Amino acid sequence: MARAGGRCEAAAFIWFGRCNRPAAEADHVYPWSKGGPTTFMNGQALCRGHNRHKAAMTPPWWYVVLLERRRRSYVPGGTPIRVSAALSNREKQRKGGGVQGRIEG
């Protein structure tokens, strides 16, 4: 939540701007239920409305690209902005050897 400045990281209007509501929930960009890891690189801060709307949806490529682009404007320098769905060995074991994927931005 701190990386997002306490504000929702979702887009305000499809791809334009940033939601101005307070971040209320931590969310997996790539859903945990679909193999997404619980890591800093796969996390986002969302308001309740955006988190409920997203649910367990896997984001399209453009969502990830635009999220990383928005983060450049508010994340402090040196803090990772890249979204990654790479599973750690611990996560793979916990999920029963799930498939590893990676999204580079």
C-alpha positions in Angstrom: 0.0 0.0 0.0 2.9 2.3 0.8 4.3 1.9 -2.8 1.0 3.2 -4.1 0.9 6.1 -1.7 -2.3 4.8 -0.2 -4.2 5.3 -3.4 -5.9 2.7 -5.8 -3.5 1.7 -8.6 -6.3 0.9 -11.1 -7.0 3.2 -14.1 -9.6 5.9 -13.7 -11.1 5.4 -17.1 -10.1 2.3 -19.0 -6.4 3.3 -19.6 -6.4 7.0 -18.8 -5.3 8.4 -15.5 -5.4 6.8 -12.1 -8.3 6.0 -9.8 -8.5 8.7 -7.0 -10.1 6.5 -4.4 -8.1 5.2 -1.3 -6.5 1.8 -1.6 -8.4 -0.5 0.7 -7.2 -4.0 -0.3 -4.0 -5.6 -1.5 -4.5 -7.7 -4.6 -2.7 -10.1 -6.9 -2.2 -8.7 -10.4 -2.1 -12.3 -11.6 -4.7 -14.1 -9.4 -3.5 -16.5 -6.8 -6.4 -18.8 -7.7 -4.9 -19.1 -11.3 -1.3 -19.6 -10.2 -0.2 -16.1 -9.5 2.4 -15.8 -6.7 2.1 -13.8 -3.5 5.0 -11.5 -4.2 5.8 -7.8 -4.1 6.2 -7.9 -7.9 2.7 -9.4 -8.4 0.9 -7.1 -5.9 -1.2 -4.0 -6.4 -3.2 -1.8 -4.1 -6.9 -1.4 -5.1 -10.0 0.3 -3.8 -12.8 -2.1 -2.9 -14.7 -1.3 -6.2 -11.8 -2.1 -8.5 -10.9 -5.3 -6.5 -14.5 -6.6 -6.7 -14.7 -5.8 -10.4 -11.4 -7.5 -11.1 -12.2 -10.6 -9.0 -10.1 -13.6 -10.3 -9.7 -12.1 -13.8 -6.2 -12.6 -15.4 -5.2 -9.1 -16.7 -4.7 -8.5 -20.4 -1.1 -7.6 -21.5 -2.1 -3.9 -21.9 -3.3 -3.7 -18.3 0.1 -4.7 -17.1 1.9 -2.3 -19.4 -0.3 0.6 -18.3 0.0 -0.3 -14.6 3.8 -0.2 -14.9 3.6 3.1 -16.8 1.4 4.7 -14.2 3.7 3.5 -11.4 6.6 5.5 -12.9 4.8 8.7 -11.9 4.3 7.8 -8.2 6.7 5.0 -7.1 9.9 6.3 -5.4 13.1 5.8 -7.4 14.7 2.4 -6.9 11.5 0.7 -6.0 10.5 -2.1 -8.5 7.6 -1.2 -10.8 7.7 -4.3 -13.0 4.9 -6.8 -12.7 6.0 -10.4 -12.6 4.1 -13.6 -12.2 7.2 -15.7 -11.7 6.6 -18.3 -9.0 9.3 -18.8 -6.3 10.2 -22.4 -5.5 8.3 -22.1 -2.3 5.2 -21.0 -4.1 5.5 -23.8 -6.7 5.7 -26.4 -3.9 2.7 -24.8 -2.1 0.7 -24.9 -5.3 1.7 -28.4 -6.3 4.3 -27.5 -8.9 2.3 -24.9 -10.8 3.4 -23.4 -14.1 5.8 -20.5 -14.1 5.1 -17.4 -16.2 6.6 -14.0 -16.4 5.4 -10.7 -17.8 8.1 -8.2 -18.6 7.2 -4.5 -19.0 
